[in-house]
Amino acid sequence: MELEDFSYVLEVSGVFAFLSARPADRDPATAPYNHLPDGLFDDSALARRAARAAAAC
């Protein structure tokens, strides 16, 4: 599924959220975005963000 197709998913029910998972030692002002070739993604952020989202439901 392309990102542009996500609107079809939301016709039923859903949510689209942006997740920043920049490593803590990277400056947010200069760190590359997650989808850039030189971007870094801190995988440990996934569990924390998922738990936070579940608690909000």
PDB file of N, CA, C and O in Angstrom:
ATOM      1  N   MET A   1       0.850  -1.175   0.000  1.00  0.00           N
ATOM      2  CA  MET A   1       0.000   0.000   0.000  1.00  0.00           C
ATOM      3  C   MET A   1       0.895   1.237   0.000  1.00  0.00           C
ATOM      4  O   MET A   1       1.855   1.328   0.765  1.00  0.00           O
ATOM      5  N   GLU A   2       0.574   2.145  -0.835  1.00  0.00           N
ATOM      6  CA  GLU A   2       1.287   3.419  -0.876  1.00  0.00           C
ATOM      7  C   GLU A   2       0.751   4.333   0.224  1.00  0.00           C
ATOM      8  O   GLU A   2      -0.398   4.195   0.643  1.00  0.00           O
ATOM      9  N   LEU A   3       1.567   5.250   0.684  1.00  0.00           N
ATOM     10  CA  LEU A   3       1.144   6.183   1.724  1.00  0.00           C
ATOM     11  C   LEU A   3      -0.085   6.965   1.281  1.00  0.00           C
ATOM     12  O   LEU A   3      -0.971   7.253   2.086  1.00  0.00           O
ATOM     13  N   GLU A   4      -0.134   7.306   0.004  1.00  0.00           N
ATOM     14  CA  GLU A   4      -1.270   8.079  -0.502  1.00  0.00           C
ATOM     15  C   GLU A   4      -2.573   7.280  -0.443  1.00  0.00           C
ATOM     16  O   GLU A   4      -3.657   7.862  -0.488  1.00  0.00           O
ATOM     17  N   ASP A   5      -2.475   5.949  -0.343  1.00  0.00           N
ATOM     18  CA  ASP A   5      -3.666   5.096  -0.278  1.00  0.00           C
ATOM     19  C   ASP A   5      -4.227   4.984   1.133  1.00  0.00           C
ATOM     20  O   ASP A   5      -5.273   4.365   1.328  1.00  0.00           O
ATOM     21  N   PHE A   6      -3.570   5.555   2.101  1.00  0.00           N
ATOM     22  CA  PHE A   6      -4.019   5.400   3.482  1.00  0.00           C
ATOM     23  C   PHE A   6      -5.404   5.997   3.699  1.00  0.00           C
ATOM     24  O   PHE A   6      -6.118   5.582   4.613  1.00  0.00           O
ATOM     25  N   SER A   7      -5.790   6.955   2.881  1.00  0.00           N
ATOM     26  CA  SER A   7      -7.121   7.547   3.026  1.00  0.00           C
ATOM     27  C   SER A   7      -8.212   6.494   2.851  1.00  0.00           C
ATOM     28  O   SER A   7      -9.292   6.627   3.427  1.00  0.00           O
ATOM     29  N   TYR A   8      -7.950   5.456   2.072  1.00  0.00           N
ATOM     30  CA  TYR A   8      -8.945   4.384   1.902  1.00  0.00           C
ATOM     31  C   TYR A   8      -9.097   3.578   3.193  1.00  0.00           C
ATOM     32  O   TYR A   8     -10.199   3.138   3.518  1.00  0.00           O
ATOM     33  N   VAL A   9      -8.022   3.385   3.917  1.00  0.00           N
ATOM     34  CA  VAL A   9      -8.094   2.692   5.202  1.00  0.00           C
ATOM     35  C   VAL A   9      -8.942   3.500   6.172  1.00  0.00           C
ATOM     36  O   VAL A   9      -9.736   2.936   6.925  1.00  0.00           O
ATOM     37  N   LEU A  10      -8.777   4.814   6.158  1.00  0.00           N
ATOM     38  CA  LEU A  10      -9.499   5.664   7.098  1.00  0.00           C
ATOM     39  C   LEU A  10     -10.981   5.801   6.764  1.00  0.00           C
ATOM     40  O   LEU A  10     -11.739   6.357   7.559  1.00  0.00           O
ATOM     41  N   GLU A  11     -11.406   5.309   5.610  1.00  0.00           N
ATOM     42  CA  GLU A  11     -12.842   5.329   5.317  1.00  0.00           C
ATOM     43  C   GLU A  11     -13.595   4.405   6.269  1.00  0.00           C
ATOM     44  O   GLU A  11     -14.783   4.615   6.514  1.00  0.00           O
ATOM     45  N   VAL A  12     -12.936   3.400   6.803  1.00  0.00           N
ATOM     46  CA  VAL A  12     -13.565   2.475   7.748  1.00  0.00           C
ATOM     47  C   VAL A  12     -13.335   2.984   9.164  1.00  0.00           C
ATOM     48  O   VAL A  12     -14.276   3.398   9.840  1.00  0.00           O
ATOM     49  N   SER A  13     -12.112   2.955   9.602  1.00  0.00           N
ATOM     50  CA  SER A  13     -11.754   3.442  10.929  1.00  0.00           C
ATOM     51  C   SER A  13     -10.243   3.386  11.052  1.00  0.00           C
ATOM     52  O   SER A  13      -9.619   2.444  10.562  1.00  0.00           O
ATOM     53  N   GLY A  14      -9.658   4.357  11.684  1.00  0.00           N
ATOM     54  CA  GLY A  14      -8.214   4.324  11.844  1.00  0.00           C
ATOM     55  C   GLY A  14      -7.652   5.644  12.303  1.00  0.00           C
ATOM     56  O   GLY A  14      -8.379   6.603  12.564  1.00  0.00           O
ATOM     57  N   VAL A  15      -6.358   5.667  12.393  1.00  0.00           N
ATOM     58  CA  VAL A  15      -5.644   6.866  12.809  1.00  0.00           C
ATOM     59  C   VAL A  15      -4.286   6.862  12.123  1.00  0.00           C
ATOM     60  O   VAL A  15      -3.699   5.805  11.891  1.00  0.00           O
ATOM     61  N   PHE A  16      -3.800   8.039  11.806  1.00  0.00           N
ATOM     62  CA  PHE A  16      -2.478   8.197  11.217  1.00  0.00           C
ATOM     63  C   PHE A  16      -1.679   9.075  12.155  1.00  0.00           C
ATOM     64  O   PHE A  16      -2.075  10.205  12.441  1.00  0.00           O
ATOM     65  N   ALA A  17      -0.575   8.573  12.631  1.00  0.00           N
ATOM     66  CA  ALA A  17       0.236   9.327  13.584  1.00  0.00           C
ATOM     67  C   ALA A  17       1.684   9.347  13.125  1.00  0.00           C
ATOM     68  O   ALA A  17       2.178   8.371  12.562  1.00  0.00           O
ATOM     69  N   PHE A  18       2.353  10.444  13.365  1.00  0.00           N
ATOM     70  CA  PHE A  18       3.769  10.551  13.054  1.00  0.00           C
ATOM     71  C   PHE A  18       4.563  10.131  14.280  1.00  0.00           C
ATOM     72  O   PHE A  18       4.260  10.540  15.401  1.00  0.00           O
ATOM     73  N   LEU A  19       5.568   9.322  14.058  1.00  0.00           N
ATOM     74  CA  LEU A  19       6.397   8.823  15.145  1.00  0.00           C
ATOM     75  C   LEU A  19       7.833   9.255  14.910  1.00  0.00           C
ATOM     76  O   LEU A  19       8.443   8.904  13.900  1.00  0.00           O
ATOM     77  N   SER A  20       8.352  10.002  15.829  1.00  0.00           N
ATOM     78  CA  SER A  20       9.758  10.372  15.763  1.00  0.00           C
ATOM     79  C   SER A  20      10.533   9.406  16.650  1.00  0.00           C
ATOM     80  O   SER A  20      10.198   9.222  17.820  1.00  0.00           O
ATOM     81  N   ALA A  21      11.552   8.803  16.098  1.00  0.00           N
ATOM     82  CA  ALA A  21      12.359   7.855  16.865  1.00  0.00           C
ATOM     83  C   ALA A  21      13.837   8.145  16.644  1.00  0.00           C
ATOM     84  O   ALA A  21      14.636   7.240  16.405  1.00  0.00           O
ATOM     85  N   ARG A  22      14.173   9.393  16.727  1.00  0.00           N
ATOM     86  CA  ARG A  22      15.550   9.850  16.572  1.00  0.00           C
ATOM     87  C   ARG A  22      16.341   9.391  17.786  1.00  0.00           C
ATOM     88  O   ARG A  22      15.865   9.515  18.915  1.00  0.00           O
ATOM     89  N   PRO A  23      17.549   8.860  17.571  1.00  0.00           N
ATOM     90  CA  PRO A  23      18.373   8.488  18.719  1.00  0.00           C
ATOM     91  C   PRO A  23      18.613   9.697  19.632  1.00  0.00           C
ATOM     92  O   PRO A  23      18.752  10.822  19.153  1.00  0.00           O
ATOM     93  N   ALA A  24      18.659   9.465  20.906  1.00  0.00           N
ATOM     94  CA  ALA A  24      18.758  10.546  21.887  1.00  0.00           C
ATOM     95  C   ALA A  24      20.019  11.392  21.737  1.00  0.00           C
ATOM     96  O   ALA A  24      20.035  12.561  22.123  1.00  0.00           O
ATOM     97  N   ASP A  25      21.069  10.805  21.179  1.00  0.00           N
ATOM     98  CA  ASP A  25      22.315  11.561  21.056  1.00  0.00           C
ATOM     99  C   ASP A  25      22.380  12.417  19.794  1.00  0.00           C
ATOM    100  O   ASP A  25      23.397  13.067  19.549  1.00  0.00           O
ATOM    101  N   ARG A  26      21.322  12.430  18.990  1.00  0.00           N
ATOM    102  CA  ARG A  26      21.296  13.227  17.763  1.00  0.00           C
ATOM    103  C   ARG A  26      20.555  14.527  18.009  1.00  0.00           C
ATOM    104  O   ARG A  26      19.517  14.538  18.671  1.00  0.00           O
ATOM    105  N   ASP A  27      21.077  15.617  17.482  1.00  0.00           N
ATOM    106  CA  ASP A  27      20.457  16.932  17.607  1.00  0.00           C
ATOM    107  C   ASP A  27      19.203  16.980  16.732  1.00  0.00           C
ATOM    108  O   ASP A  27      19.310  16.779  15.522  1.00  0.00           O
ATOM    109  N   PRO A  28      18.022  17.237  17.297  1.00  0.00           N
ATOM    110  CA  PRO A  28      16.796  17.247  16.501  1.00  0.00           C
ATOM    111  C   PRO A  28      16.807  18.299  15.389  1.00  0.00           C
ATOM    112  O   PRO A  28      16.113  18.140  14.385  1.00  0.00           O
ATOM    113  N   ALA A  29      17.572  19.349  15.557  1.00  0.00           N
ATOM    114  CA  ALA A  29      17.613  20.404  14.540  1.00  0.00           C
ATOM    115  C   ALA A  29      18.394  19.975  13.299  1.00  0.00           C
ATOM    116  O   ALA A  29      18.158  20.494  12.208  1.00  0.00           O
ATOM    117  N   THR A  30      19.316  19.037  13.457  1.00  0.00           N
ATOM    118  CA  THR A  30      20.149  18.642  12.325  1.00  0.00           C
ATOM    119  C   THR A  30      20.023  17.169  11.954  1.00  0.00           C
ATOM    120  O   THR A  30      20.576  16.750  10.937  1.00  0.00           O
ATOM    121  N   ALA A  31      19.321  16.381  12.739  1.00  0.00           N
ATOM    122  CA  ALA A  31      19.190  14.948  12.454  1.00  0.00           C
ATOM    123  C   ALA A  31      18.359  14.736  11.188  1.00  0.00           C
ATOM    124  O   ALA A  31      17.337  15.397  11.004  1.00  0.00           O
ATOM    125  N   PRO A  32      18.790  13.819  10.314  1.00  0.00           N
ATOM    126  CA  PRO A  32      17.999  13.541   9.114  1.00  0.00           C
ATOM    127  C   PRO A  32      16.705  12.815   9.474  1.00  0.00           C
ATOM    128  O   PRO A  32      16.628  12.124  10.490  1.00  0.00           O
ATOM    129  N   TYR A  33      15.707  12.981   8.636  1.00  0.00           N
ATOM    130  CA  TYR A  33      14.422  12.316   8.853  1.00  0.00           C
ATOM    131  C   TYR A  33      14.573  10.812   8.706  1.00  0.00           C
ATOM    132  O   TYR A  33      15.522  10.342   8.078  1.00  0.00           O
ATOM    133  N   ASN A  34      13.653  10.056   9.276  1.00  0.00           N
ATOM    134  CA  ASN A  34      13.734   8.595   9.285  1.00  0.00           C
ATOM    135  C   ASN A  34      13.793   7.983   7.894  1.00  0.00           C
ATOM    136  O   ASN A  34      14.448   6.956   7.712  1.00  0.00           O
ATOM    137  N   HIS A  35      13.140   8.571   6.918  1.00  0.00           N
ATOM    138  CA  HIS A  35      13.068   7.955   5.597  1.00  0.00           C
ATOM    139  C   HIS A  35      14.172   8.395   4.654  1.00  0.00           C
ATOM    140  O   HIS A  35      14.143   8.045   3.474  1.00  0.00           O
ATOM    141  N   LEU A  36      15.132   9.142   5.135  1.00  0.00           N
ATOM    142  CA  LEU A  36      16.281   9.526   4.318  1.00  0.00           C
ATOM    143  C   LEU A  36      17.354   8.443   4.405  1.00  0.00           C
ATOM    144  O   LEU A  36      17.428   7.726   5.403  1.00  0.00           O
ATOM    145  N   PRO A  37      18.180   8.320   3.378  1.00  0.00           N
ATOM    146  CA  PRO A  37      19.207   7.267   3.390  1.00  0.00           C
ATOM    147  C   PRO A  37      20.145   7.335   4.595  1.00  0.00           C
ATOM    148  O   PRO A  37      20.626   6.299   5.056  1.00  0.00           O
ATOM    149  N   ASP A  38      20.408   8.516   5.103  1.00  0.00           N
ATOM    150  CA  ASP A  38      21.305   8.640   6.251  1.00  0.00           C
ATOM    151  C   ASP A  38      20.558   8.793   7.575  1.00  0.00           C
ATOM    152  O   ASP A  38      21.164   9.098   8.603  1.00  0.00           O
ATOM    153  N   GLY A  39      19.259   8.585   7.547  1.00  0.00           N
ATOM    154  CA  GLY A  39      18.469   8.690   8.769  1.00  0.00           C
ATOM    155  C   GLY A  39      18.733   7.521   9.707  1.00  0.00           C
ATOM    156  O   GLY A  39      19.022   6.410   9.261  1.00  0.00           O
ATOM    157  N   LEU A  40      18.634   7.771  10.993  1.00  0.00           N
ATOM    158  CA  LEU A  40      18.790   6.732  12.006  1.00  0.00           C
ATOM    159  C   LEU A  40      17.482   6.608  12.770  1.00  0.00           C
ATOM    160  O   LEU A  40      16.845   7.613  13.084  1.00  0.00           O
ATOM    161  N   PHE A  41      17.087   5.398  13.065  1.00  0.00           N
ATOM    162  CA  PHE A  41      15.836   5.118  13.752  1.00  0.00           C
ATOM    163  C   PHE A  41      16.147   4.322  15.001  1.00  0.00           C
ATOM    164  O   PHE A  41      16.776   3.266  14.930  1.00  0.00           O
ATOM    165  N   ASP A  42      15.712   4.816  16.133  1.00  0.00           N
ATOM    166  CA  ASP A  42      15.928   4.135  17.408  1.00  0.00           C
ATOM    167  C   ASP A  42      14.788   3.147  17.623  1.00  0.00           C
ATOM    168  O   ASP A  42      13.698   3.535  18.044  1.00  0.00           O
ATOM    169  N   ASP A  43      15.039   1.862  17.333  1.00  0.00           N
ATOM    170  CA  ASP A  43      13.993   0.837  17.441  1.00  0.00           C
ATOM    171  C   ASP A  43      13.416   0.706  18.845  1.00  0.00           C
ATOM    172  O   ASP A  43      12.273   0.277  19.001  1.00  0.00           O
ATOM    173  N   SER A  44      14.177   1.063  19.853  1.00  0.00           N
ATOM    174  CA  SER A  44      13.652   0.944  21.221  1.00  0.00           C
ATOM    175  C   SER A  44      12.496   1.906  21.465  1.00  0.00           C
ATOM    176  O   SER A  44      11.738   1.726  22.418  1.00  0.00           O
ATOM    177  N   ALA A  45      12.352   2.912  20.632  1.00  0.00           N
ATOM    178  CA  ALA A  45      11.246   3.860  20.786  1.00  0.00           C
ATOM    179  C   ALA A  45       9.902   3.226  20.449  1.00  0.00           C
ATOM    180  O   ALA A  45       8.866   3.681  20.933  1.00  0.00           O
ATOM    181  N   LEU A  46       9.906   2.182  19.626  1.00  0.00           N
ATOM    182  CA  LEU A  46       8.642   1.576  19.201  1.00  0.00           C
ATOM    183  C   LEU A  46       7.832   1.031  20.369  1.00  0.00           C
ATOM    184  O   LEU A  46       6.629   1.277  20.459  1.00  0.00           O
ATOM    185  N   ALA A  47       8.473   0.303  21.253  1.00  0.00           N
ATOM    186  CA  ALA A  47       7.749  -0.272  22.397  1.00  0.00           C
ATOM    187  C   ALA A  47       7.204   0.826  23.305  1.00  0.00           C
ATOM    188  O   ALA A  47       6.068   0.735  23.771  1.00  0.00           O
ATOM    189  N   ARG A  48       7.991   1.848  23.556  1.00  0.00           N
ATOM    190  CA  ARG A  48       7.523   2.951  24.418  1.00  0.00           C
ATOM    191  C   ARG A  48       6.348   3.684  23.782  1.00  0.00           C
ATOM    192  O   ARG A  48       5.363   3.986  24.456  1.00  0.00           O
ATOM    193  N   ARG A  49       6.449   3.970  22.493  1.00  0.00           N
ATOM    194  CA  ARG A  49       5.364   4.700  21.816  1.00  0.00           C
ATOM    195  C   ARG A  49       4.102   3.846  21.712  1.00  0.00           C
ATOM    196  O   ARG A  49       2.995   4.362  21.859  1.00  0.00           O
ATOM    197  N   ALA A  50       4.257   2.548  21.460  1.00  0.00           N
ATOM    198  CA  ALA A  50       3.085   1.664  21.387  1.00  0.00           C
ATOM    199  C   ALA A  50       2.384   1.580  22.737  1.00  0.00           C
ATOM    200  O   ALA A  50       1.155   1.600  22.803  1.00  0.00           O
ATOM    201  N   ALA A  51       3.153   1.489  23.804  1.00  0.00           N
ATOM    202  CA  ALA A  51       2.559   1.439  25.151  1.00  0.00           C
ATOM    203  C   ALA A  51       1.831   2.746  25.460  1.00  0.00           C
ATOM    204  O   ALA A  51       0.746   2.733  26.042  1.00  0.00           O
ATOM    205  N   ARG A  52       2.417   3.852  25.079  1.00  0.00           N
ATOM    206  CA  ARG A  52       1.780   5.156  25.319  1.00  0.00           C
ATOM    207  C   ARG A  52       0.472   5.272  24.529  1.00  0.00           C
ATOM    208  O   ARG A  52      -0.528   5.767  25.049  1.00  0.00           O
ATOM    209  N   ALA A  53       0.484   4.817  23.283  1.00  0.00           N
ATOM    210  CA  ALA A  53      -0.725   4.880  22.460  1.00  0.00           C
ATOM    211  C   ALA A  53      -1.806   3.970  23.012  1.00  0.00           C
ATOM    212  O   ALA A  53      -2.979   4.342  23.018  1.00  0.00           O
ATOM    213  N   ALA A  54      -1.432   2.776  23.480  1.00  0.00           N
ATOM    214  CA  ALA A  54      -2.415   1.849  24.040  1.00  0.00           C
ATOM    215  C   ALA A  54      -3.028   2.405  25.319  1.00  0.00           C
ATOM    216  O   ALA A  54      -4.219   2.218  25.570  1.00  0.00           O
ATOM    217  N   ALA A  55      -2.234   3.078  26.117  1.00  0.00           N
ATOM    218  CA  ALA A  55      -2.740   3.652  27.364  1.00  0.00           C
ATOM    219  C   ALA A  55      -3.714   4.792  27.093  1.00  0.00           C
ATOM    220  O   ALA A  55      -4.583   5.076  27.918  1.00  0.00           O
ATOM    221  N   ALA A  56      -3.576   5.441  25.949  1.00  0.00           N
ATOM    222  CA  ALA A  56      -4.450   6.575  25.624  1.00  0.00           C
ATOM    223  C   ALA A  56      -5.809   6.119  25.113  1.00  0.00           C
ATOM    224  O   ALA A  56      -6.740   6.921  25.035  1.00  0.00           O
ATOM    225  N   CYS A  57      -5.934   4.851  24.768  1.00  0.00           N
ATOM    226  CA  CYS A  57      -7.224   4.353  24.208  1.00  0.00           C
ATOM    227  C   CYS A  57      -8.230   4.078  25.289  1.00  0.00           C
ATOM    228  O   CYS A  57      -9.351   3.660  24.997  1.00  0.00           O
TER     229      CYS A  57
END
